[in-house]
Amino acid sequence: MSQNNPTVKLHSKELLSDNWGKLYKVNYTYILKDGSEQNQTREVYDRGNGAVILLYNKEKQTVILTRQLRIPTWFNGNTDGLMIEACAGMLDDKEPEECIRRETEEETGYTLTDVKKVMEVYMSPGSVTEILYFFTAAYSDAMKTGKGGGAANEQENIEVLETPFTKAMEMITAGEIKDAKTIMLLQHAKINNLLG
């Protein structure tokens, strides 16, 4: 961990859990602008970094989304636990573009040609270390090389949805799409006129 902020002094980092990700309890001192010091204790969850992509087709005016069970949402008001999302996955020590190409093939069955990185985002910086790398790519029916659905060894059960872009935007307003990364990519596509 590189440290180039002299206003933060780390005192301890205790591993609380090392299951899917690593949960740490950290104690540090933060020096404020007036020179006073605050001692703070926080929990930091390190689950690794990830990548996400929005596949779009100008001719058909469609996007590829997925639907899958996200059990944490079930505990917080999502009654069936299912989420509609853009294709995404963990980097697993791979480069972001390599990761998102692999995830796209596994989850959606599309083999991509050109992939464009559009941004890097800390999704929940108050407690999670993850940086998410955002991509977009045009797709065509000819790029469909597999059935998708996810990797069998990862216990994934992913439904692939080819959705009209205008409907996807309406689904945000209707509360049918509540996933932040997906909303961000759909809004990026609209702002940048990706679908023409």
N, C-alpha and C positions, 0 to 999 in steps of 0.2 A: 504494500500500500504506500504510494508516494504521498508525501505531505508537504505542500508548499504554501500553507496558510498559517502564518505565525500567530494568528489569533485563536487557534484551536490547539489545545494540548491534551492528547489522549492519555488517560491514566490506566485504564484497564479495558480488556475485551474478553468477555467470558462466553464460551460456547454453551448455549442452552439446549440446542437440538441440532442434530445432523442427520436428518431423514431425507426428504426430497430435496430440500435446500438447507442452508445453514442459518440458524437463528442465533444472533449474538446479543448480549447485554453489554453496552459500552458506557463507560464513565469518562467524561472529559470536562475540561474547563474552556469556556468561550469568553474571550476578552472583548468587551463592548467598546464602542467608539469613544465613550467618555473615560476609558481606561479601567473601569470596574470589571470584575470577573464574576461569571456565573458558573457554578458547578452543575452539570446536567447529566442525567442518566436516561438512556434511550435503548429500545430494542431495534436491531437492524436485521432485516431478512435478506440474505443473499441467495437467490435462486438462479443466478446466472443471467446472461443477456439473451435477447431474442430478436426475431425479425418478423415482419408482417408485410403482406402484399395485397394490393387491389388489382385484380385482373379485369380488364375492360375491353369491350368490343364496340368500336365506333359504328360499324355497319349495322349491327343488330341492336345497338343502344342498350347493351346489357353489361352486367358485372357478375363475377363469380363470387359467391359467398358460401359459407358453410354453416351447418347447424350441428351442435353437439352438446352433450351434458357438461355443465360446469357446476359441480356440486357446491362450491362456496356460495354461488348466487342463490341456491335453493335454501340456504340457511338465512338469507337476508331478503326474503320477499318474492323471489322468482319461483312461483308455485310449481312449475314443472322442471325447473333447473336447466332448461335448454336455452342456449344462446345462439343468436345469428351473428357471425363474425366473418371478417376477412381471414384468409388463410394465414396461419402464423405458426411459429415453433421456436424452440430453444436453440441457441447456437451450438451447444455441445462441443466447444473448442474449435468450431469451424468458422470461416470467414462469413460475414453476414450474407453476401450474395450467394455463396455456395449453399448456405443453410436454406435460404428462401427458395432456391431452385429445387432442392431436395424435398422440402416440405410441400411445395406446390405439386410435385409429381405424386407424393404419397397421399396428400389430402384430397386433391382435386382431379388427378389423372392427366393434367396438362404439362407438356414439356415446353418450356419457354425458350424464346430466342433472345430478345432484347429485354433487359431488366433495368429500370432506372431507380436509383436511390434518391429519395426526396427529403428525408430528414432523420435526425436521431433525437429521441425523446426519453427523459426520465418519466415513467408513467405514474409513480407514486413516491416522490422523493422524500416524504416524511418518514417512511419506514422501510422502503424496498430499494435495494441497490440497482435494480435492473435498468439497463438502457435498451430501448427497443428501436431497431433500425427499420425505417419505413421505405417500402418500394412500391412501384407501380409497373405494370406490364400490359401491353396489348396482347390479346389472345384471339385465336380463330379456331373453328371446329377441327381444322387439320392438325392442330397441336394436341388434340386429345389422344394420348397414347396409352392410357390406362383407365381403370374404373374409379380410382381415387378411393376415398373412404378412410384413409389413414393406414398406418403401419400395424400389422397384426400383433407384432411383439410389443407394441406400446398400448395395447388394449383400447384402441381408438375405435369409435363408431361414429363416423362423420358423414353427414348427408351433404351432398354438393347441390347448391342452389344456383341456377342461372336466372338472374332476376333483372327485369327492366330497371335501368338506372333511375328513372323518374319514380318508380315504385319504391326502390331502396331509399331514396330521399324522403318519400312520404312515410316510410316505416320508422324513420328516426322520429318524426313529429308524432306519430301514433304510439310511440313507445315500444314498438316491436323490435327495434334495434337499439340496444342499450350499452353496447360495448364501445368503450372510448376510442380504441385504436381504429375500429371500423368506421365510426362516425368521423374521426379525423381524416381518414383516407377518402371517404365519400365527399366530404366537404372540400378536400384538396382537389379532387377530380372536378367538382363543380366550379370552384374558384378559378382553376387553371384550364377549364373548358376541354378536358381530356377527351370527352366523347363528342366534341364538335358542335 
